[in-house]
Amino acid sequence: MTDDGIVERVRVLAREHRLPPPAPSEAVTELEALVGRPVPGLLRRLYVEVADGGFGPDLRVVSLTGTGRWYSDEESLLQLARGFEDSGLQAPYPPRHTVPLVTLGCAVWWFCGFSTPQGRMRGWEPSARCERHCFFPERFTLAEWLTDRLDGNRTFPGPPPLTDCPECG
């Protein structure tokens, strides 16, 4: 599905579920400054053209700004990005160029990488692997992930096969 097709499908969901109005473009600029990379084009369009959060899997993508409507345990993506920036966390914790988009509960998250224009998805599943391997790349981009979800599939972050790491096994 094209980006235009995804935006249109999410626009329909936004109307049906009365999602918040779009975020100001200045909020995207602030996020880019915090992350140090441009927001993938599709994600930018969804936030500034369609809705400030609430779209995506189970209508739970975190709001970019503090809309007053929480779609996870976090108020906003900007708040999360500031927290990662201020935390000083080192690997295996999420690299600076990734942002959390959706929590599935039990500390399981979907992240979007900003290191490519397509936004490679990443999973965070701390109970599936040791601390060094709980954050892992996924096989799909943001557009592929959203299309899969819009088509009704419920993909869960899938850690890579077990390694020879004694802490993972």
Stockholm file with secondary structure:
# STOCKHOLM 1.0

chainA/1-169         MTDDGIVERVRVLAREHRLPPPAPSEAVTELEALVGRPVPGLLRRLYVEVADGGFGPDLRVVSLTGTGRWYSDEESLLQLARGFEDSGLQAPYPPRHTVPLVTLGCAVWWFCGFSTPQGRMRGWEPSARCERHCFFPERFTLAEWLTDRLDGNRTFPGPPPLTDCPECG
#=GR chainA/1-169 SS CCHHHHHHHHHHHHHHTTCCCCCCHHHHHHHHHHHTSCCCHHHHHIIIIICSSCCSGGGCCCCSSCCSCCSSSSSCHHHHHHHHHHHCCCTTSCCTTEEEEEEEETTEEEEEECSSTTCEEEEECTTTSCGGGSEEEEEEEHHHHHHHHHTTCCCCCCCCCCCSCTTTC
#=GC SS_cons         CCHHHHHHHHHHHHHHTTCCCCCCHHHHHHHHHHHTSCCCHHHHHIIIIICSSCCSGGGCCCCSSCCSCCSSSSSCHHHHHHHHHHHCCCTTSCCTTEEEEEEEETTEEEEEECSSTTCEEEEECTTTSCGGGSEEEEEEEHHHHHHHHHTTCCCCCCCCCCCSCTTTC
//
